[in-house]
């Protein structure tokens, strides 16, 4: 029988949460596992205020009866939990798939503790280029931003993300577009966000650089808590 390590990590991460806390959740199946575990504890459902960056997670929280708050009404969270595509020993994370990284990063920045929750395969020594760095861009800036990316970085392939459900580009909840930036080799991670966010029209990137405080992972060796290595 195959073990769902994402579920194992999610169940372990629930131990961080206490009644009276304000807690944020990201998107994906790992967060769904956390919520399904949490709703088994009536005291937590009744006494934890929750917020989320994800439409699907929002629906799960509402169905379970949690006290849901809108992100715009919050300034500080006790915890923010989220999965990721990949993270390294310094807890730098790529969250490129969902395209909601602007909202995710906002909630992560609000949190006193930002905790990544994942199966052990997501933990690597250094980030691989198997995932792109994604940027959210206002529609009027797309052509300009594509040109500037090629000027700023060597061996890079930026691509406008197209929809597989309709003709045209993917549009974010903010009414913007996404550009997937495929690197042959990452430059210094510390340089990526400042360079990209310095381009007019770029709202945010999917590289969470030195934002996470710890990570809860599960694998063949059981559950581990990973702390940031300098």
N, C-alpha and C positions, 0 to 999 in steps of 0.2 A: 504494500500500500504506500503510495507516494505521500509524503508529508508536505503540507502547504506551509512553507516557512514564513511567508508573508503573514499568514494568520497567526502563527506562533509568536512572531515579533509584535504583532498588533495587540494580542492578548497581554503580553508582557508590558507593553507601553501603557496600558490602562491603569497600571498600578501607580502611575504618577498623579493621577487625577483624584482630587478630594472635593467634598461638598463645599460650595461657596466660591469655587474658582471660576475664572473666565477662561475659556479654552477655545482655540481655533483649530479647524481641521481643513486639510487640503482635499485633493481629488484622488480618485482611484480605488481599487479593490482593497488595498491595505487599510485605508480610512474606513471603508465599509465594514471591514472586520472589526475595527476598533469600536465603531458605533454599535454594531450588533452585540458586542460584549458589554458595552456600557449600559445598554438599555435593559440588561438583565438585572441591574442594580437600581431599584426605584428611587433610592435616596439621591443618586447621582443625576438621574433624569430630572428630578424635581428641583435640585439645588445647584446645578452647574449651568452657568450661562454660556451658550455656544455661539460661535460665528464661523462662517466658512467662505472660502474663495470659490467654491464649486457649486454649480447648479444641481448636479446629481447628489452631491453630499447634502446639500440643503434639503432636498426632498426626503432623504433618509432620516435626517434629524427631525423634520416636521412630522413624519409618519410615526416616529418613535416618541413624540411628545416632549422633546427637549425645549428649553427656554431659549429660543433663537433670537439673536440680535443682529441688526444690520451692521456691516463693517464701518459704514460712515458714522455710526453712533459710538464707536469705540476708539480709544486712544492707546490703551494698555491691555495686554493679555497676560495671564499667568503662564500659559503654555500655547505654543502652536505646534501641531503635529502634521507631518506631511511625508509622502513618499518621494522618490526621485528616480531618475534613470540610472544615475551613477553618482558615487561620491568617493573622495580620496581621503588620505590619512589626516589631512588638515581640515576635513569636513567641508571642503568646497564641493558643491553639488550642481549637477546639471538637471534641470527640470524642463525638458524641451518638448515632450510629447503633447501635452494638453493644450498649450497655447494660452493658458491663463496665468502665466508666471507674474504678470504685473500685480494682480490681486494677491497671488500667493506671497510675493515678496513684501507687499504692504503688511500683510498679517504677520509674516515672519519678523519684520522689523518692529512691530508692536509688542512682540512677545518678550517677556523676561527670560524665558527659556524656549528656544526653537529646537525641537527634537525631530530628527529624521527617523523614520521607521521603515525597515526594508528587510528583504531576505539577504543572506550573506553574500550572494553573487554580485550585489550592487556595490560592494566595498572593494576598492582597488587602490593600489599604491599611488598611481597617478591617473588622472582622467584620460580616457581613450577618446580618439576622434571618431568613434563609432556613432556618437550622437552629435548633432549640430548645436551650436550656440544660436538660439532663436531670439530675434528682436521684434518688438511690437512697434510699428511705424505708422504715422498718420498717412492716409492715402495719397495726399498731395506730394509727399516727400519720397515715395518709393523709388522712382528712377534716379533721383539724386543720391539717395542713400546707397543704392546698389553700386553706383560709380565710386562713391567715397570709400566703401568697404574694400573694393579692389585696389584703390590707391593706398590704403592704410596697411594692408596685410599682404604678405606673399603667400603663394600656394593656397589660395582660398577660392571657394566656389559658392557665392551667395545665390539663393534661389527663392523666388516668391513662392510661398506655400499655396498650392491650388487645392480646391475642394474636390473630394471624391464623391460628393453627394449632389453637387450642382455644378453648372458651368461657371467658372470664374474662381477668384481667389477666396481663401478662407478669411472671414471677417471675425474679429474678436468681439467680446461683449461690449467693448468700448467703441466699436465702430471703426477699428483700425485693421491693418494688415500685418501679416507675419512674414518675416524673411528668415529662412533657415540658412545659417552660415556654416558650410562644411569646410573645416580646416584639414589640410594634409598633416600638419603638425601644429599643436597649439603654441602660440607665443607665450611669454610669461603670463600666467593667469592674472597677476595683479594689474596688467596693462589692458586687459580685454575690455572690462566694463568702462573705465574712463574714456578709452578711445571711441568705443561704440556710442556711449551716451553723450559724447561730445559732438556727435553729428546732429545738426538740427533736424527735427522730425522723428527722432528715435525716443520712444517713451521708456522702455525698459528692456533688459536682457534676461535670458533664462539661466545665466550663470550666477549661482548664489555663492558669492565669494566671501568666505570667512563669516558667514551669518549663523550657521548652526552651532549650537553649544554642545550637543552630543547626539549619538545615534544609537538606536536599539535595533539590533539585527539578530536573525536566527538562522542556523544552519546545522550541519552535522554535529558540530561541537556544542549545540544548545544555544541558549540566548546569551548574547554579549552586549555590553554597553561600551561604545567607542567614544573616547574623548578626544578633543582636538590636539593634534601634535603640532608644535610650532616648528 
